[in-house]
Amino acid sequence: MRSYIGLIHKASDSEFGVTFPDFPGVTTTGATLDEARSAAQEALALHIAGLPANGNAMPAPSTLEDVMSDPDNRNGVVILTCIKTEQARAIRVNVTMPEDVLTQLDRYAAAHGFTRSRLLTQAAKRLLAGVA
């Protein structure tokens, strides 16, 4: 499990907003503090679940000192949002393929911002899911 810092702000006369310094753009609201905390948990979990599909890694959580050193964050109330982070263990494998296929694979990976391993993993997942 990882815990990320969320900042609760009074968004309007009747709502509380939550932002996450480690995930710019992830925001949510709630009519009460409890609703805001619950919505924050859900919003962050959904965002983190989509990171691998978009080719992004999950950042390391910032420290409270780092978050509060930003003057823009000082008017928020800090909450910790815990996220379950189960990742399968990576295993190194040796694969044999024709040289021309490997060359094309590496070119494609480089052109699209993938590593060779990540491209092969994504292709295998799509094939296994019946998408390819």
N, CA, C and O atoms as CSV, one atom per row, in Angstrom:
chain,resi,resn,atom,element,x,y,z
A,1,MET,N,N,0.838,-1.191,0.000
A,1,MET,CA,C,0.000,0.000,0.000
A,1,MET,C,C,0.871,1.239,0.000
A,1,MET,O,O,1.926,1.276,0.634
A,2,ARG,N,N,0.423,2.241,-0.710
A,2,ARG,CA,C,1.074,3.551,-0.703
A,2,ARG,C,C,0.069,4.576,-0.229
A,2,ARG,O,O,-1.132,4.448,-0.468
A,3,SER,N,N,0.571,5.591,0.442
A,3,SER,CA,C,-0.275,6.697,0.880
A,3,SER,C,C,0.165,7.958,0.167
A,3,SER,O,O,1.349,8.293,0.135
A,4,TYR,N,N,-0.800,8.646,-0.401
A,4,TYR,CA,C,-0.540,9.905,-1.083
A,4,TYR,C,C,-1.241,11.036,-0.344
A,4,TYR,O,O,-2.321,10.860,0.219
A,5,ILE,N,N,-0.611,12.176,-0.359
A,5,ILE,CA,C,-1.172,13.347,0.308
A,5,ILE,C,C,-2.217,13.989,-0.586
A,5,ILE,O,O,-1.975,14.267,-1.761
A,6,GLY,N,N,-3.381,14.214,-0.002
A,6,GLY,CA,C,-4.435,14.979,-0.645
A,6,GLY,C,C,-4.617,16.260,0.140
A,6,GLY,O,O,-4.363,16.298,1.344
A,7,LEU,N,N,-5.047,17.287,-0.522
A,7,LEU,CA,C,-5.305,18.575,0.134
A,7,LEU,C,C,-6.775,18.922,-0.031
A,7,LEU,O,O,-7.279,19.018,-1.150
A,8,ILE,N,N,-7.458,19.108,1.092
A,8,ILE,CA,C,-8.859,19.497,1.063
A,8,ILE,C,C,-8.937,21.016,1.154
A,8,ILE,O,O,-8.319,21.638,2.017
A,9,HIS,N,N,-9.709,21.592,0.247
A,9,HIS,CA,C,-9.944,23.039,0.205
A,9,HIS,C,C,-11.448,23.267,0.225
A,9,HIS,O,O,-12.216,22.445,-0.275
A,10,LYS,N,N,-11.853,24.362,0.790
A,10,LYS,CA,C,-13.262,24.752,0.714
A,10,LYS,C,C,-13.467,25.264,-0.706
A,10,LYS,O,O,-12.989,26.342,-1.058
A,11,ALA,N,N,-14.187,24.481,-1.527
A,11,ALA,CA,C,-14.343,24.797,-2.949
A,11,ALA,C,C,-15.407,25.858,-3.190
A,11,ALA,O,O,-15.269,26.677,-4.099
A,12,SER,N,N,-16.452,25.853,-2.396
A,12,SER,CA,C,-17.530,26.826,-2.536
A,12,SER,C,C,-18.219,26.933,-1.185
A,12,SER,O,O,-17.733,26.392,-0.192
A,13,ASP,N,N,-19.328,27.614,-1.146
A,13,ASP,CA,C,-20.054,27.730,0.112
A,13,ASP,C,C,-20.532,26.382,0.627
A,13,ASP,O,O,-20.767,26.226,1.825
A,14,SER,N,N,-20.681,25.398,-0.271
A,14,SER,CA,C,-21.257,24.137,0.165
A,14,SER,C,C,-20.429,22.910,-0.169
A,14,SER,O,O,-20.839,21.803,0.179
A,15,GLU,N,N,-19.282,23.050,-0.829
A,15,GLU,CA,C,-18.516,21.876,-1.226
A,15,GLU,C,C,-17.062,21.984,-0.814
A,15,GLU,O,O,-16.511,23.071,-0.640
A,16,PHE,N,N,-16.454,20.797,-0.664
A,16,PHE,CA,C,-15.038,20.688,-0.369
A,16,PHE,C,C,-14.352,20.053,-1.566
A,16,PHE,O,O,-14.828,19.049,-2.097
A,17,GLY,N,N,-13.251,20.623,-1.990
A,17,GLY,CA,C,-12.486,20.074,-3.103
A,17,GLY,C,C,-11.241,19.380,-2.594
A,17,GLY,O,O,-10.683,19.760,-1.564
A,18,VAL,N,N,-10.808,18.361,-3.319
A,18,VAL,CA,C,-9.587,17.643,-2.968
A,18,VAL,C,C,-8.675,17.624,-4.186
A,18,VAL,O,O,-9.108,17.319,-5.298
A,19,THR,N,N,-7.411,17.952,-3.962
A,19,THR,CA,C,-6.386,17.875,-5.003
A,19,THR,C,C,-5.246,17.004,-4.490
A,19,THR,O,O,-5.114,16.777,-3.287
A,20,PHE,N,N,-4.430,16.523,-5.414
A,20,PHE,CA,C,-3.295,15.674,-5.068
A,20,PHE,C,C,-2.029,16.256,-5.678
A,20,PHE,O,O,-1.879,16.245,-6.900
A,21,PRO,N,N,-1.112,16.765,-4.856
A,21,PRO,CA,C,0.122,17.347,-5.389
A,21,PRO,C,C,0.931,16.389,-6.268
A,21,PRO,O,O,1.599,16.829,-7.204
A,22,ASP,N,N,0.879,15.101,-5.979
A,22,ASP,CA,C,1.630,14.131,-6.776
A,22,ASP,C,C,0.954,13.795,-8.104
A,22,ASP,O,O,1.566,13.184,-8.981
A,23,PHE,N,N,-0.313,14.197,-8.249
A,23,PHE,CA,C,-1.084,13.892,-9.453
A,23,PHE,C,C,-1.808,15.151,-9.925
A,23,PHE,O,O,-3.018,15.278,-9.733
A,24,PRO,N,N,-1.081,16.079,-10.539
A,24,PRO,CA,C,-1.731,17.311,-11.011
A,24,PRO,C,C,-2.894,16.980,-11.940
A,24,PRO,O,O,-2.787,16.118,-12.812
A,25,GLY,N,N,-3.978,17.665,-11.740
A,25,GLY,CA,C,-5.151,17.447,-12.579
A,25,GLY,C,C,-6.158,16.490,-11.980
A,25,GLY,O,O,-7.301,16.445,-12.436
A,26,VAL,N,N,-5.773,15.724,-10.974
A,26,VAL,CA,C,-6.726,14.820,-10.314
A,26,VAL,C,C,-7.390,15.617,-9.192
A,26,VAL,O,O,-6.757,15.950,-8.190
A,27,THR,N,N,-8.653,15.910,-9.376
A,27,THR,CA,C,-9.419,16.667,-8.388
A,27,THR,C,C,-10.789,16.027,-8.222
A,27,THR,O,O,-11.281,15.330,-9.109
A,28,THR,N,N,-11.382,16.276,-7.086
A,28,THR,CA,C,-12.725,15.785,-6.828
A,28,THR,C,C,-13.366,16.672,-5.770
A,28,THR,O,O,-12.691,17.495,-5.152
A,29,THR,N,N,-14.655,16.507,-5.564
A,29,THR,CA,C,-15.362,17.317,-4.575
A,29,THR,C,C,-16.325,16.444,-3.781
A,29,THR,O,O,-16.632,15.313,-4.158
A,30,GLY,N,N,-16.789,17.005,-2.672
A,30,GLY,CA,C,-17.805,16.367,-1.858
A,30,GLY,C,C,-18.562,17.419,-1.080
A,30,GLY,O,O,-18.007,18.464,-0.740
A,31,ALA,N,N,-19.826,17.154,-0.796
A,31,ALA,CA,C,-20.653,18.113,-0.051
A,31,ALA,C,C,-20.220,18.200,1.406
A,31,ALA,O,O,-20.392,19.235,2.050
A,32,THR,N,N,-19.653,17.104,1.926
A,32,THR,CA,C,-19.158,17.084,3.302
A,32,THR,C,C,-17.704,16.634,3.277
A,32,THR,O,O,-17.208,16.173,2.249
A,33,LEU,N,N,-17.028,16.768,4.400
A,33,LEU,CA,C,-15.649,16.291,4.480
A,33,LEU,C,C,-15.568,14.786,4.242
A,33,LEU,O,O,-14.669,14.311,3.548
A,34,ASP,N,N,-16.501,14.042,4.812
A,34,ASP,CA,C,-16.500,12.592,4.602
A,34,ASP,C,C,-16.718,12.237,3.140
A,34,ASP,O,O,-16.052,11.345,2.614
A,35,GLU,N,N,-17.640,12.923,2.480
A,35,GLU,CA,C,-17.866,12.680,1.049
A,35,GLU,C,C,-16.634,13.050,0.236
A,35,GLU,O,O,-16.289,12.352,-0.717
A,36,ALA,N,N,-15.974,14.132,0.602
A,36,ALA,CA,C,-14.768,14.557,-0.116
A,36,ALA,C,C,-13.661,13.520,0.044
A,36,ALA,O,O,-12.978,13.197,-0.927
A,37,ARG,N,N,-13.474,12.997,1.251
A,37,ARG,CA,C,-12.454,11.963,1.483
A,37,ARG,C,C,-12.778,10.694,0.702
A,37,ARG,O,O,-11.887,10.085,0.110
A,38,SER,N,N,-14.035,10.295,0.697
A,38,SER,CA,C,-14.447,9.101,-0.039
A,38,SER,C,C,-14.253,9.291,-1.543
A,38,SER,O,O,-13.757,8.397,-2.228
A,39,ALA,N,N,-14.644,10.453,-2.048
A,39,ALA,CA,C,-14.475,10.751,-3.472
A,39,ALA,C,C,-12.993,10.811,-3.841
A,39,ALA,O,O,-12.605,10.415,-4.940
A,40,ALA,N,N,-12.171,11.308,-2.919
A,40,ALA,CA,C,-10.728,11.388,-3.164
A,40,ALA,C,C,-10.143,9.986,-3.325
A,40,ALA,O,O,-9.336,9.744,-4.223
A,41,GLN,N,N,-10.548,9.077,-2.464
A,41,GLN,CA,C,-10.076,7.693,-2.537
A,41,GLN,C,C,-10.432,7.083,-3.894
A,41,GLN,O,O,-9.593,6.458,-4.543
A,42,GLU,N,N,-11.666,7.269,-4.308
A,42,GLU,CA,C,-12.137,6.707,-5.572
A,42,GLU,C,C,-11.431,7.352,-6.770
A,42,GLU,O,O,-10.998,6.654,-7.687
A,43,ALA,N,N,-11.319,8.672,-6.758
A,43,ALA,CA,C,-10.686,9.368,-7.885
A,43,ALA,C,C,-9.222,8.968,-8.035
A,43,ALA,O,O,-8.742,8.745,-9.146
A,44,LEU,N,N,-8.520,8.880,-6.913
A,44,LEU,CA,C,-7.108,8.520,-6.985
A,44,LEU,C,C,-6.935,7.070,-7.427
A,44,LEU,O,O,-6.046,6.770,-8.225
A,45,ALA,N,N,-7.763,6.177,-6.925
A,45,ALA,CA,C,-7.679,4.765,-7.323
A,45,ALA,C,C,-7.928,4.605,-8.822
A,45,ALA,O,O,-7.220,3.854,-9.493
A,46,LEU,N,N,-8.926,5.303,-9.343
A,46,LEU,CA,C,-9.216,5.222,-10.780
A,46,LEU,C,C,-8.071,5.787,-11.613
A,46,LEU,O,O,-7.704,5.220,-12.642
A,47,HIS,N,N,-7.514,6.904,-11.165
A,47,HIS,CA,C,-6.403,7.509,-11.897
A,47,HIS,C,C,-5.197,6.568,-11.916
A,47,HIS,O,O,-4.586,6.352,-12.963
A,48,ILE,N,N,-4.863,6.017,-10.759
A,48,ILE,CA,C,-3.697,5.132,-10.672
A,48,ILE,C,C,-3.914,3.864,-11.491
A,48,ILE,O,O,-2.972,3.359,-12.101
A,49,ALA,N,N,-5.116,3.351,-11.513
A,49,ALA,CA,C,-5.410,2.147,-12.303
A,49,ALA,C,C,-5.177,2.396,-13.789
A,49,ALA,O,O,-4.825,1.470,-14.519
A,50,GLY,N,N,-5.367,3.634,-14.249
A,50,GLY,CA,C,-5.185,3.946,-15.658
A,50,GLY,C,C,-3.765,4.300,-16.045
A,50,GLY,O,O,-3.478,4.424,-17.236
A,51,LEU,N,N,-2.872,4.466,-15.097
A,51,LEU,CA,C,-1.499,4.857,-15.418
A,51,LEU,C,C,-0.785,3.870,-16.338
A,51,LEU,O,O,-0.201,4.300,-17.332
A,52,PRO,N,N,-0.804,2.572,-16.055
A,52,PRO,CA,C,-0.077,1.647,-16.943
A,52,PRO,C,C,-0.617,1.641,-18.369
A,52,PRO,O,O,0.160,1.549,-19.319
A,53,ALA,N,N,-1.915,1.736,-18.532
A,53,ALA,CA,C,-2.506,1.725,-19.878
A,53,ALA,C,C,-2.068,2.938,-20.684
A,53,ALA,O,O,-1.996,2.889,-21.912
A,54,ASN,N,N,-1.777,4.027,-19.981
A,54,ASN,CA,C,-1.324,5.250,-20.651
A,54,ASN,C,C,0.189,5.337,-20.719
A,54,ASN,O,O,0.740,6.340,-21.173
A,55,GLY,N,N,0.864,4.281,-20.266
A,55,GLY,CA,C,2.316,4.256,-20.331
A,55,GLY,C,C,2.993,5.071,-19.259
A,55,GLY,O,O,4.149,5.462,-19.422
A,56,ASN,N,N,2.306,5.339,-18.167
A,56,ASN,CA,C,2.885,6.144,-17.093
A,56,ASN,C,C,3.148,5.282,-15.871
A,56,ASN,O,O,2.418,4.332,-15.589
A,57,ALA,N,N,4.198,5.632,-15.157
A,57,ALA,CA,C,4.534,4.944,-13.916
A,57,ALA,C,C,3.921,5.693,-12.741
A,57,ALA,O,O,3.660,6.893,-12.828
A,58,MET,N,N,3.696,4.993,-11.661
A,58,MET,CA,C,3.155,5.615,-10.455
A,58,MET,C,C,4.300,6.336,-9.748
A,58,MET,O,O,5.340,5.733,-9.483
A,59,PRO,N,N,4.118,7.625,-9.439
A,59,PRO,CA,C,5.200,8.358,-8.785
A,59,PRO,C,C,5.349,7.945,-7.323
A,59,PRO,O,O,4.412,7.447,-6.699
A,60,ALA,N,N,6.535,8.162,-6.804
A,60,ALA,CA,C,6.751,7.954,-5.371
A,60,ALA,C,C,5.990,9.050,-4.626
A,60,ALA,O,O,5.932,10.189,-5.091
A,61,PRO,N,N,5.414,8.716,-3.487
A,61,PRO,CA,C,4.680,9.740,-2.732
A,61,PRO,C,C,5.610,10.852,-2.247
A,61,PRO,O,O,6.727,10.587,-1.805
A,62,SER,N,N,5.148,12.077,-2.333
A,62,SER,CA,C,5.905,13.220,-1.813
A,62,SER,C,C,5.841,13.216,-0.299
A,62,SER,O,O,4.915,12.669,0.300
A,63,THR,N,N,6.833,13.830,0.305
A,63,THR,CA,C,6.820,13.982,1.754
A,63,THR,C,C,5.950,15.179,2.126
A,63,THR,O,O,5.698,16.056,1.300
A,64,LEU,N,N,5.500,15.202,3.362
A,64,LEU,CA,C,4.705,16.322,3.839
A,64,LEU,C,C,5.499,17.616,3.732
A,64,LEU,O,O,4.947,18.659,3.381
A,65,GLU,N,N,6.786,17.553,4.033
A,65,GLU,CA,C,7.632,18.745,3.945
A,65,GLU,C,C,7.679,19.286,2.526
A,65,GLU,O,O,7.596,20.497,2.317
A,66,ASP,N,N,7.815,18.382,1.538
A,66,ASP,CA,C,7.851,18.821,0.135
A,66,ASP,C,C,6.530,19.467,-0.277
A,66,ASP,O,O,6.516,20.505,-0.939
A,67,VAL,N,N,5.433,18.849,0.118
A,67,VAL,CA,C,4.118,19.373,-0.257
A,67,VAL,C,C,3.887,20.741,0.384
A,67,VAL,O,O,3.424,21.672,-0.275
A,68,MET,N,N,4.206,20.856,1.654
A,68,MET,CA,C,3.916,22.104,2.361
A,68,MET,C,C,4.930,23.201,2.072
A,68,MET,O,O,4.712,24.353,2.445
A,69,SER,N,N,6.031,22.865,1.416
A,69,SER,CA,C,6.991,23.906,1.035
A,69,SER,C,C,6.457,24.754,-0.122
A,69,SER,O,O,6.961,25.849,-0.368
A,70,ASP,N,N,5.447,24.257,-0.827
A,70,ASP,CA,C,4.808,25.011,-1.904
A,70,ASP,C,C,3.761,25.937,-1.279
A,70,ASP,O,O,2.796,25.461,-0.681
A,71,PRO,N,N,3.943,27.248,-1.411
A,71,PRO,CA,C,2.991,28.183,-0.797
A,71,PRO,C,C,1.542,27.973,-1.242
A,71,PRO,O,O,0.618,28.276,-0.486
A,72,ASP,N,N,1.333,27.465,-2.445
A,72,ASP,CA,C,-0.032,27.230,-2.935
A,72,ASP,C,C,-0.744,26.120,-2.160
A,72,ASP,O,O,-1.972,26.041,-2.179
A,73,ASN,N,N,0.013,25.271,-1.485
A,73,ASN,CA,C,-0.580,24.151,-0.762
A,73,ASN,C,C,-0.900,24.475,0.693
A,73,ASN,O,O,-1.571,23.691,1.364
A,74,ARG,N,N,-0.441,25.594,1.180
A,74,ARG,CA,C,-0.545,25.886,2.608
A,74,ARG,C,C,-1.954,26.209,3.083
A,74,ARG,O,O,-2.207,26.211,4.288
A,75,ASN,N,N,-2.870,26.480,2.174
A,75,ASN,CA,C,-4.243,26.770,2.604
A,75,ASN,C,C,-5.132,25.525,2.553
A,75,ASN,O,O,-6.343,25.622,2.752
A,76,GLY,N,N,-4.539,24.357,2.288
A,76,GLY,CA,C,-5.291,23.106,2.263
A,76,GLY,C,C,-5.084,22.314,3.542
A,76,GLY,O,O,-4.070,22.464,4.223
A,77,VAL,N,N,-6.046,21.480,3.855
A,77,VAL,CA,C,-5.946,20.566,4.987
A,77,VAL,C,C,-5.462,19.227,4.448
A,77,VAL,O,O,-6.032,18.691,3.498
A,78,VAL,N,N,-4.422,18.694,5.049
A,78,VAL,CA,C,-3.792,17.473,4.559
A,78,VAL,C,C,-4.583,16.235,4.987
A,78,VAL,O,O,-4.968,16.089,6.147
A,79,ILE,N,N,-4.813,15.348,4.010
A,79,ILE,CA,C,-5.346,14.011,4.297
A,79,ILE,C,C,-4.425,13.013,3.609
A,79,ILE,O,O,-3.797,13.331,2.599
A,80,LEU,N,N,-4.347,11.812,4.156
A,80,LEU,CA,C,-3.612,10.733,3.505
A,80,LEU,C,C,-4.615,9.808,2.838
A,80,LEU,O,O,-5.595,9.386,3.452
A,81,THR,N,N,-4.360,9.500,1.585
A,81,THR,CA,C,-5.212,8.596,0.837
A,81,THR,C,C,-4.388,7.359,0.523
A,81,THR,O,O,-3.383,7.437,-0.183
A,82,CYS,N,N,-4.812,6.223,1.045
A,82,CYS,CA,C,-4.092,4.966,0.855
A,82,CYS,C,C,-4.588,4.263,-0.397
A,82,CYS,O,O,-5.791,4.165,-0.640
A,83,ILE,N,N,-3.648,3.780,-1.180
A,83,ILE,CA,C,-3.964,3.085,-2.417
A,83,ILE,C,C,-3.288,1.722,-2.397
A,83,ILE,O,O,-2.093,1.608,-2.124
A,84,LYS,N,N,-4.061,0.705,-2.686
A,84,LYS,CA,C,-3.513,-0.643,-2.771
A,84,LYS,C,C,-2.707,-0.747,-4.052
A,84,LYS,O,O,-3.219,-0.455,-5.133
A,85,THR,N,N,-1.473,-1.153,-3.946
A,85,THR,CA,C,-0.589,-1.220,-5.107
A,85,THR,C,C,-0.057,-2.635,-5.253
A,85,THR,O,O,1.004,-2.974,-4.730
A,86,GLU,N,N,-0.797,-3.435,-5.959
A,86,GLU,CA,C,-0.348,-4.793,-6.237
A,86,GLU,C,C,0.231,-4.837,-7.633
A,86,GLU,O,O,-0.463,-4.597,-8.621
A,87,GLN,N,N,1.488,-5.141,-7.697
A,87,GLN,CA,C,2.121,-5.274,-8.999
A,87,GLN,C,C,2.740,-6.663,-9.087
A,87,GLN,O,O,3.369,-7.144,-8.145
A,88,ALA,N,N,2.549,-7.282,-10.220
A,88,ALA,CA,C,3.146,-8.595,-10.423
A,88,ALA,C,C,4.667,-8.454,-10.467
A,88,ALA,O,O,5.203,-7.460,-10.957
A,89,ARG,N,N,5.326,-9.446,-9.956
A,89,ARG,CA,C,6.783,-9.457,-9.960
A,89,ARG,C,C,7.272,-9.628,-11.395
A,89,ARG,O,O,6.783,-10.493,-12.123
A,90,ALA,N,N,8.225,-8.812,-11.794
A,90,ALA,CA,C,8.794,-8.921,-13.136
A,90,ALA,C,C,9.840,-10.031,-13.150
A,90,ALA,O,O,10.641,-10.157,-12.224
A,91,ILE,N,N,9.823,-10.819,-14.197
A,91,ILE,CA,C,10.762,-11.922,-14.352
A,91,ILE,C,C,11.504,-11.734,-15.667
A,91,ILE,O,O,10.892,-11.502,-16.710
A,92,ARG,N,N,12.806,-11.836,-15.610
A,92,ARG,CA,C,13.623,-11.707,-16.806
A,92,ARG,C,C,13.509,-12.999,-17.628
A,92,ARG,O,O,13.621,-14.100,-17.088
A,93,VAL,N,N,13.286,-12.849,-18.938
A,93,VAL,CA,C,13.184,-14.003,-19.827
A,93,VAL,C,C,14.106,-13.801,-21.025
A,93,VAL,O,O,14.484,-12.677,-21.355
A,94,ASN,N,N,14.454,-14.892,-21.656
A,94,ASN,CA,C,15.261,-14.862,-22.863
A,94,ASN,C,C,14.358,-15.273,-24.010
A,94,ASN,O,O,13.770,-16.354,-23.978
A,95,VAL,N,N,14.238,-14.417,-25.033
A,95,VAL,CA,C,13.346,-14.677,-26.159
A,95,VAL,C,C,14.172,-14.697,-27.444
A,95,VAL,O,O,15.061,-13.867,-27.633
A,96,THR,N,N,13.874,-15.641,-28.312
A,96,THR,CA,C,14.550,-15.735,-29.606
A,96,THR,C,C,13.555,-15.367,-30.694
A,96,THR,O,O,12.431,-15.869,-30.730
A,97,MET,N,N,14.002,-14.460,-31.598
A,97,MET,CA,C,13.156,-14.061,-32.728
A,97,MET,C,C,14.056,-13.644,-33.883
A,97,MET,O,O,15.235,-13.353,-33.677
A,98,PRO,N,N,13.514,-13.613,-35.092
A,98,PRO,CA,C,14.314,-13.195,-36.239
A,98,PRO,C,C,14.843,-11.768,-36.052
A,98,PRO,O,O,14.168,-10.907,-35.488
A,99,GLU,N,N,16.044,-11.547,-36.531
A,99,GLU,CA,C,16.705,-10.255,-36.350
A,99,GLU,C,C,15.903,-9.112,-36.957
A,99,GLU,O,O,15.827,-8.034,-36.366
A,100,ASP,N,N,15.309,-9.325,-38.117
A,100,ASP,CA,C,14.555,-8.245,-38.749
A,100,ASP,C,C,13.313,-7.877,-37.928
A,100,ASP,O,O,12.932,-6.708,-37.872
A,101,VAL,N,N,12.688,-8.863,-37.296
A,101,VAL,CA,C,11.524,-8.589,-36.448
A,101,VAL,C,C,11.962,-7.800,-35.215
A,101,VAL,O,O,11.291,-6.848,-34.816
A,102,LEU,N,N,13.071,-8.189,-34.618
A,102,LEU,CA,C,13.589,-7.475,-33.454
A,102,LEU,C,C,13.941,-6.027,-33.804
A,102,LEU,O,O,13.685,-5.113,-33.021
A,103,THR,N,N,14.519,-5.833,-34.962
A,103,THR,CA,C,14.857,-4.474,-35.402
A,103,THR,C,C,13.594,-3.631,-35.566
A,103,THR,O,O,13.549,-2.484,-35.120
A,104,GLN,N,N,12.574,-4.195,-36.203
A,104,GLN,CA,C,11.310,-3.468,-36.374
A,104,GLN,C,C,10.655,-3.184,-35.023
A,104,GLN,O,O,10.122,-2.097,-34.801
A,105,LEU,N,N,10.697,-4.159,-34.134
A,105,LEU,CA,C,10.122,-3.998,-32.805
A,105,LEU,C,C,10.814,-2.864,-32.050
A,105,LEU,O,O,10.153,-2.026,-31.438
A,106,ASP,N,N,12.129,-2.843,-32.095
A,106,ASP,CA,C,12.875,-1.795,-31.396
A,106,ASP,C,C,12.618,-0.416,-31.994
A,106,ASP,O,O,12.522,0.568,-31.260
A,107,ARG,N,N,12.508,-0.336,-33.294
A,107,ARG,CA,C,12.212,0.951,-33.945
A,107,ARG,C,C,10.822,1.455,-33.531
A,107,ARG,O,O,10.635,2.627,-33.205
A,108,TYR,N,N,9.858,0.530,-33.556
A,108,TYR,CA,C,8.496,0.901,-33.158
A,108,TYR,C,C,8.475,1.363,-31.704
A,108,TYR,O,O,7.873,2.385,-31.373
A,109,ALA,N,N,9.139,0.597,-30.845
A,109,ALA,CA,C,9.175,0.945,-29.420
A,109,ALA,C,C,9.779,2.333,-29.218
A,109,ALA,O,O,9.227,3.149,-28.480
A,110,ALA,N,N,10.891,2.598,-29.860
A,110,ALA,CA,C,11.554,3.901,-29.711
A,110,ALA,C,C,10.680,5.034,-30.240
A,110,ALA,O,O,10.609,6.104,-29.635
A,111,ALA,N,N,10.027,4.800,-31.350
A,111,ALA,CA,C,9.188,5.845,-31.954
A,111,ALA,C,C,7.954,6.155,-31.122
A,111,ALA,O,O,7.403,7.252,-31.216
A,112,HIS,N,N,7.513,5.197,-30.305
A,112,HIS,CA,C,6.289,5.381,-29.533
A,112,HIS,C,C,6.535,5.487,-28.028
A,112,HIS,O,O,5.596,5.401,-27.237
A,113,GLY,N,N,7.796,5.675,-27.633
A,113,GLY,CA,C,8.118,5.899,-26.228
A,113,GLY,C,C,8.030,4.670,-25.344
A,113,GLY,O,O,7.796,4.789,-24.141
A,114,PHE,N,N,8.215,3.492,-25.921
A,114,PHE,CA,C,8.188,2.250,-25.157
A,114,PHE,C,C,9.598,1.702,-24.987
A,114,PHE,O,O,10.488,2.000,-25.784
A,115,THR,N,N,9.792,0.912,-23.960
A,115,THR,CA,C,10.963,0.049,-23.910
A,115,THR,C,C,10.579,-1.236,-24.633
A,115,THR,O,O,9.398,-1.498,-24.862
A,116,ARG,N,N,11.571,-2.027,-24.989
A,116,ARG,CA,C,11.277,-3.305,-25.642
A,116,ARG,C,C,10.385,-4.168,-24.746
A,116,ARG,O,O,9.404,-4.746,-25.213
A,117,SER,N,N,10.730,-4.250,-23.462
A,117,SER,CA,C,9.954,-5.079,-22.530
A,117,SER,C,C,8.520,-4.592,-22.399
A,117,SER,O,O,7.586,-5.393,-22.392
A,118,ARG,N,N,8.345,-3.286,-22.297
A,118,ARG,CA,C,6.998,-2.758,-22.134
A,118,ARG,C,C,6.159,-2.989,-23.386
A,118,ARG,O,O,4.974,-3.307,-23.289
A,119,LEU,N,N,6.762,-2.833,-24.551
A,119,LEU,CA,C,6.036,-3.076,-25.798
A,119,LEU,C,C,5.618,-4.543,-25.899
A,119,LEU,O,O,4.474,-4.839,-26.245
A,120,LEU,N,N,6.527,-5.450,-25.602
A,120,LEU,CA,C,6.184,-6.877,-25.664
A,120,LEU,C,C,5.115,-7.230,-24.630
A,120,LEU,O,O,4.220,-8.028,-24.911
A,121,THR,N,N,5.205,-6.645,-23.448
A,121,THR,CA,C,4.204,-6.906,-22.408
A,121,THR,C,C,2.832,-6.413,-22.843
A,121,THR,O,O,1.843,-7.134,-22.707
A,122,GLN,N,N,2.760,-5.182,-23.370
A,122,GLN,CA,C,1.480,-4.631,-23.812
A,122,GLN,C,C,0.901,-5.450,-24.966
A,122,GLN,O,O,-0.302,-5.710,-25.004
A,123,ALA,N,N,1.756,-5.852,-25.901
A,123,ALA,CA,C,1.283,-6.666,-27.029
A,123,ALA,C,C,0.756,-8.019,-26.535
A,123,ALA,O,O,-0.281,-8.490,-27.002
A,124,ALA,N,N,1.460,-8.633,-25.602
A,124,ALA,CA,C,1.014,-9.918,-25.065
A,124,ALA,C,C,-0.311,-9.780,-24.327
A,124,ALA,O,O,-1.193,-10.626,-24.476
A,125,LYS,N,N,-0.458,-8.728,-23.538
A,125,LYS,CA,C,-1.716,-8.510,-22.808
A,125,LYS,C,C,-2.884,-8.331,-23.772
A,125,LYS,O,O,-3.965,-8.874,-23.547
A,126,ARG,N,N,-2.669,-7.577,-24.838
A,126,ARG,CA,C,-3.729,-7.373,-25.828
A,126,ARG,C,C,-4.086,-8.679,-26.518
A,126,ARG,O,O,-5.263,-8.978,-26.722
A,127,LEU,N,N,-3.094,-9.439,-26.869
A,127,LEU,CA,C,-3.336,-10.723,-27.534
A,127,LEU,C,C,-4.097,-11.664,-26.597
A,127,LEU,O,O,-5.048,-12.319,-27.021
A,128,LEU,N,N,-3.692,-11.736,-25.345
A,128,LEU,CA,C,-4.349,-12.612,-24.383
A,128,LEU,C,C,-5.774,-12.167,-24.080
A,128,LEU,O,O,-6.637,-12.988,-23.769
A,129,ALA,N,N,-6.015,-10.859,-24.172
A,129,ALA,CA,C,-7.370,-10.333,-23.928
A,129,ALA,C,C,-8.247,-10.445,-25.173
A,129,ALA,O,O,-9.434,-10.124,-25.129
A,130,GLY,N,N,-7.664,-10.900,-26.281
A,130,GLY,CA,C,-8.441,-11.045,-27.513
A,130,GLY,C,C,-8.636,-9.753,-28.259
A,130,GLY,O,O,-9.519,-9.667,-29.113
A,131,VAL,N,N,-7.827,-8.724,-27.963
A,131,VAL,CA,C,-7.955,-7.425,-28.593
A,131,VAL,C,C,-7.139,-7.348,-29.873
A,131,VAL,O,O,-7.521,-6.662,-30.822
A,132,ALA,N,N,-6.029,-8.045,-29.896
A,132,ALA,CA,C,-5.111,-7.937,-31.046
A,132,ALA,C,C,-5.668,-8.597,-32.271
A,132,ALA,O,O,-5.024,-8.596,-33.320
